[in-house]
Amino acid sequence: MNFASVTIDQLNAASSPNFNAANFGVVKMSHDGKVTGYNENQEKHTGMSKSAVLGKHFFTQVAPCTNNFMVAQKFENERTLDAKIPYTFTLKMAPTPVTLRMLKDDQNQYLLCDW
């Protein structure tokens, strides 16, 4: 998987081992924001384990620093989405610049993090 070119269809078809092979963070969410997938790269960079975040609301319980118009609101407002933005994570770590890629379709939504 490549951060810039992976498609939402490829993500939807991927299994956990495929997510773990990615050299970027993958957060898979239901449309109501509950975390349903979380890869090892994301665990490594955030210090939050997969078991600690699965089933939790990403924008309010896992990464409230993303509960804003640039990230959470984009997922809420758009029926389908494929957008990339520069961002800085600030929760539970020193300010950390990343590139986020937000993808959404009728099945799932994903937040990809290029650390």
LUMKE-306549 format. One record per residue: residue number from 1; x, y, z of N, C-alpha, C in turn. Coordinates in Angstrom, 3 decimals. Layout:
REM residues N
ATOM   k      nxx      nyy      nzz     caxx     cayy     cazz      cxx      cyy      czz
ATOM NUM        X        Y        Z        X        Y        Z        X        Y        Z
...
This chain:
REM residues 115
ATOM   k      nxx      nyy      nzz     caxx     cayy     cazz      cxx      cyy      czz
ATOM   1    0.837   -1.190    0.000    0.000    0.000    0.000    0.876    1.245    0.000
ATOM   2    0.449    2.220   -0.753    1.152    3.491   -0.834    0.228    4.601   -0.339
ATOM   3    0.721    5.443    0.564   -0.083    6.501    1.178   -0.804    7.358    0.133
ATOM   4   -0.094    7.779   -0.891   -0.655    8.717   -1.862   -1.607    8.071   -2.858
ATOM   5   -1.434    6.770   -3.114   -2.210    6.177   -4.203   -3.193    5.082   -3.795
ATOM   6   -3.155    4.619   -2.553   -4.085    3.566   -2.146   -5.519    4.079   -2.305
ATOM   7   -6.392    3.208   -2.789   -7.790    3.603   -2.993   -8.649    3.080   -1.848
ATOM   8   -9.813    3.658   -1.720  -10.720    3.201   -0.666  -11.174    1.771   -0.939
ATOM   9  -11.297    1.387   -2.204  -11.657    0.000   -2.524  -10.565   -0.960   -2.047
ATOM  10   -9.297   -0.578   -2.220   -8.195   -1.412   -1.736   -8.215   -1.498   -0.212
ATOM  11   -8.495   -0.386    0.453   -8.571   -0.392    1.915   -9.723   -1.265    2.394
ATOM  12  -10.886   -1.145    1.761  -12.040   -1.954    2.156  -11.776   -3.447    1.972
ATOM  13  -10.972   -3.801    0.974  -10.677   -5.214    0.695   -9.526   -5.748    1.549
ATOM  14   -8.783   -4.865    2.197   -7.585   -5.271    2.947   -7.949   -5.896    4.286
ATOM  15   -7.067   -6.772    4.744   -7.202   -7.384    6.066   -6.202   -6.728    7.016
ATOM  16   -6.261   -7.070    8.288   -5.332   -6.505    9.275   -3.865   -6.691    8.894
ATOM  17   -3.448   -7.878    8.402   -2.036   -8.001    8.002   -1.644   -7.004    6.909
ATOM  18   -2.566   -6.713    5.981   -2.277   -5.725    4.942   -2.116   -4.332    5.550
ATOM  19   -2.980   -3.993    6.502   -2.861   -2.703    7.188   -1.517   -2.606    7.892
ATOM  20   -1.102   -3.690    8.539    0.148   -3.676    9.292    1.373   -3.582    8.389
ATOM  21    1.253   -3.991    7.144    2.363   -3.887    6.199    2.541   -2.458    5.690
ATOM  22    1.549   -1.612    5.884    1.622   -0.230    5.400    2.665    0.558    6.185
ATOM  23    3.400    1.434    5.489    4.404    2.259    6.163    3.820    3.612    6.588
ATOM  24    2.517    3.633    6.808    1.802    4.812    7.291    0.718    4.339    8.244
ATOM  25    0.201    5.246    9.051   -0.851    4.888    9.992   -2.188    4.716    9.299
ATOM  26   -2.954    3.725    9.737   -4.295    3.480    9.209   -5.267    3.405   10.381
ATOM  27   -6.273    4.268   10.342   -7.383    4.204   11.293   -8.641    3.989   10.466
ATOM  28   -9.279    2.849   10.672  -10.528    2.524    9.979  -11.668    2.811   10.941
ATOM  29  -12.705    3.502   10.439  -13.831    3.890   11.293  -15.163    3.586   10.625
ATOM  30  -16.153    3.347   11.473  -17.530    3.299   10.995  -17.962    4.742   10.727
ATOM  31  -19.099    4.905   10.089  -19.571    6.261    9.793  -19.924    7.051   11.042
ATOM  32  -20.130    6.379   12.169  -20.395    7.118   13.412  -19.107    7.404   14.187
ATOM  33  -17.949    7.161   13.564  -16.670    7.529   14.165  -16.040    6.497   15.076
ATOM  34  -16.644    5.307   15.193  -16.077    4.256   16.047  -14.915    3.578   15.319
ATOM  35  -13.810    3.386   16.029  -12.626    2.755   15.444  -12.883    1.258   15.268
ATOM  36  -12.721    0.774   14.029  -12.908   -0.644   13.725  -11.611   -1.296   13.242
ATOM  37  -10.588   -0.498   12.980   -9.285   -1.006   12.579   -8.208    0.017   12.905
ATOM  38   -7.015   -0.487   13.256   -5.938    0.399   13.719   -4.640   -0.360   13.520
ATOM  39   -3.739    0.165   12.704   -2.562   -0.647   12.384   -1.372   -0.394   13.311
ATOM  40   -0.356   -1.250   13.162    0.829   -1.197   14.027    1.602    0.107   13.869
ATOM  41    1.633    0.667   12.668    2.336    1.926   12.445    1.690    3.041   13.267
ATOM  42    0.376    3.050   13.312   -0.337    4.057   14.103   -0.070    3.838   15.596
ATOM  43   -0.069    2.585   16.024    0.255    2.266   17.426    1.642    2.792   17.797
ATOM  44    2.610    2.519   16.937    4.001    2.895   17.202    4.144    4.414   17.372
ATOM  45    3.493    5.172   16.510    3.665    6.626   16.547    2.826    7.321   17.614
ATOM  46    1.700    6.737   17.982    0.838    7.397   18.973    1.053    6.869   20.383
ATOM  47    1.576    5.651   20.488    1.707    5.032   21.802    0.396    4.467   22.323
ATOM  48   -0.635    4.453   21.484   -1.940    3.901   21.878   -2.129    2.555   21.185
ATOM  49   -2.404    1.531   21.972   -2.547    0.185   21.418   -3.882    0.017   20.701
ATOM  50   -3.884   -0.935   19.791   -5.097   -1.265   19.053   -6.218   -1.645   20.016
ATOM  51   -5.900   -2.450   21.013   -6.931   -2.889   21.962   -7.505   -1.721   22.762
ATOM  52   -6.718   -0.675   22.954   -7.193    0.486   23.717   -8.108    1.399   22.903
ATOM  53   -8.021    1.333   21.575   -8.805    2.263   20.751   -9.972    1.611   20.014
ATOM  54   -9.923    0.299   19.779  -11.016   -0.358   19.047  -12.343   -0.150   19.768
ATOM  55  -13.353    0.237   19.003  -14.687    0.448   19.559  -14.908    1.827   20.147
ATOM  56  -13.852    2.604   20.280  -13.987    3.954   20.837  -14.256    4.958   19.724
ATOM  57  -14.871    6.075   20.091  -15.119    7.143   19.127  -13.805    7.877   18.880
ATOM  58  -13.352    7.858   17.639  -12.034    8.396   17.328  -11.918    9.880   17.663
ATOM  59  -12.912   10.668   17.283  -12.792   12.121   17.395  -13.010   12.662   18.804
ATOM  60  -13.636   11.879   19.677  -13.860   12.373   21.041  -13.099   11.590   22.100
ATOM  61  -12.801   10.308   21.833  -12.156    9.481   22.847  -10.707    9.107   22.531
ATOM  62  -10.354    9.062   21.266   -9.005    8.633   20.885   -8.122    9.837   20.539
ATOM  63   -8.595   10.672   19.650   -7.801   11.831   19.202   -8.674   13.079   19.147
ATOM  64   -9.070   13.605   20.312   -9.925   14.793   20.314   -9.291   16.004   19.630
ATOM  65   -7.976   15.982   19.422   -7.336   17.086   18.697   -7.758   17.113   17.226
ATOM  66   -8.444   16.065   16.751   -8.956   16.037   15.378  -10.444   16.366   15.309
ATOM  67  -11.048   16.646   16.447  -12.488   16.940   16.490  -12.699   18.413   16.153
ATOM  68  -12.497   18.733   14.875  -12.571   20.116   14.414  -13.038   20.162   12.965
ATOM  69  -13.109   21.370   12.416  -13.625   21.549   11.060  -12.699   20.967    9.993
ATOM  70  -11.419   20.817   10.299  -10.480   20.328    9.290  -10.528   18.816    9.118
ATOM  71  -10.927   18.091   10.173  -10.901   16.627   10.100  -12.298   16.050   10.350
ATOM  72  -12.762   16.052   11.590  -14.045   15.416   11.923  -15.196   15.982   11.097
ATOM  73  -15.230   17.288   10.947  -16.332   17.922   10.215  -16.328   17.531    8.745
ATOM  74  -15.137   17.339    8.174  -15.058   16.889    6.773  -15.712   15.520    6.608
ATOM  75  -15.417   14.605    7.542  -16.040   13.286    7.475  -17.554   13.397    7.626
ATOM  76  -17.998   14.263    8.513  -19.430   14.406    8.759  -20.155   15.036    7.576
ATOM  77  -19.540   16.006    6.939  -20.211   16.771    5.881  -20.226   16.091    4.522
ATOM  78  -19.250   15.248    4.248  -19.100   14.682    2.903  -19.641   13.254    2.835
ATOM  79  -20.364   12.959    1.753  -20.855   11.598    1.543  -19.715   10.685    1.099
ATOM  80  -18.872   11.183    0.203  -17.643   10.497   -0.188  -16.502   11.501   -0.035
ATOM  81  -15.310   10.976    0.192  -14.201   11.871    0.510  -12.879   11.229    0.127
ATOM  82  -11.995   12.019   -0.423  -10.586   11.662   -0.601   -9.818   12.976   -0.593
ATOM  83   -9.340   13.363    0.586   -8.667   14.649    0.752   -7.391   14.465    1.553
ATOM  84   -6.398   15.271    1.233   -5.110   15.222    1.918   -4.819   16.607    2.486
ATOM  85   -4.385   16.655    3.772   -4.064   17.936    4.403   -2.823   17.807    5.294
ATOM  86   -2.054   18.885    5.410   -1.015   18.900    6.444   -1.695   19.122    7.787
ATOM  87   -1.182   18.487    8.841   -1.833   18.580   10.144   -0.782   18.424   11.238
ATOM  88   -1.115   18.838   12.451   -0.231   18.647   13.597   -1.006   17.983   14.717
ATOM  89   -0.587   16.765   15.090   -1.173   16.094   16.244   -0.594   16.709   17.508
ATOM  90   -1.448   16.911   18.511   -0.988   17.539   19.752   -1.353   16.756   20.998
ATOM  91   -2.169   15.725   20.888   -2.614   14.989   22.060   -1.627   13.883   22.416
ATOM  92   -1.298   13.752   23.685   -0.467   12.660   24.211    0.932   12.591   23.600
ATOM  93    1.365   13.664   22.948    2.698   13.675   22.346    3.103   15.122   22.123
ATOM  94    4.362   15.330   21.879    4.804   16.667   21.485    4.137   16.999   20.155
ATOM  95    3.911   18.271   19.843    3.324   18.602   18.546    4.076   17.881   17.423
ATOM  96    3.314   17.108   16.654    3.905   16.239   15.642    3.275   16.511   14.282
ATOM  97    4.034   17.095   13.346    3.476   17.348   12.016    3.335   16.046   11.222
ATOM  98    2.202   15.908   10.564    1.904   14.742    9.731    1.169   15.221    8.483
ATOM  99    0.990   14.320    7.553    0.055   14.548    6.459   -1.075   13.557    6.661
ATOM 100   -2.297   14.062    6.666   -3.469   13.206    6.814   -4.130   13.019    5.460
ATOM 101   -4.619   11.815    5.244   -5.454   11.551    4.075   -6.756   10.980    4.599
ATOM 102   -7.849   11.619    4.233   -9.176   11.226    4.703   -9.934   10.607    3.538
ATOM 103  -10.411    9.381    3.736  -11.163    8.685    2.696  -12.476    8.186    3.272
ATOM 104  -13.524    8.286    2.480  -14.849    7.841    2.933  -15.656    7.385    1.728
ATOM 105  -16.412    6.304    1.926  -17.386    5.854    0.938  -18.632    5.399    1.676
ATOM 106  -19.502    4.667    1.000  -20.750    4.216    1.623  -20.527    3.170    2.711
ATOM 107  -19.349    2.518    2.732  -19.088    1.445    3.692  -18.318    1.901    4.928
ATOM 108  -17.211    2.598    4.723  -16.285    2.927    5.813  -15.684    4.304    5.619
ATOM 109  -14.944    4.725    6.633  -14.109    5.907    6.483  -12.749    5.603    7.102
ATOM 110  -11.712    6.225    6.538  -10.335    5.967    6.945   -9.599    7.274    7.149
ATOM 111   -8.763    7.289    8.162   -7.817    8.375    8.357   -6.432    7.755    8.220
ATOM 112   -5.704    8.159    7.195   -4.347    7.676    6.971   -3.385    8.746    7.449
ATOM 113   -2.312    8.336    8.120   -1.350    9.282    8.696    0.040    8.995    8.157
ATOM 114    0.570    9.936    7.407    1.939    9.827    6.915    2.836   10.545    7.905
ATOM 115    3.541    9.762    8.717    4.394   10.302    9.780    5.716   10.707    9.193
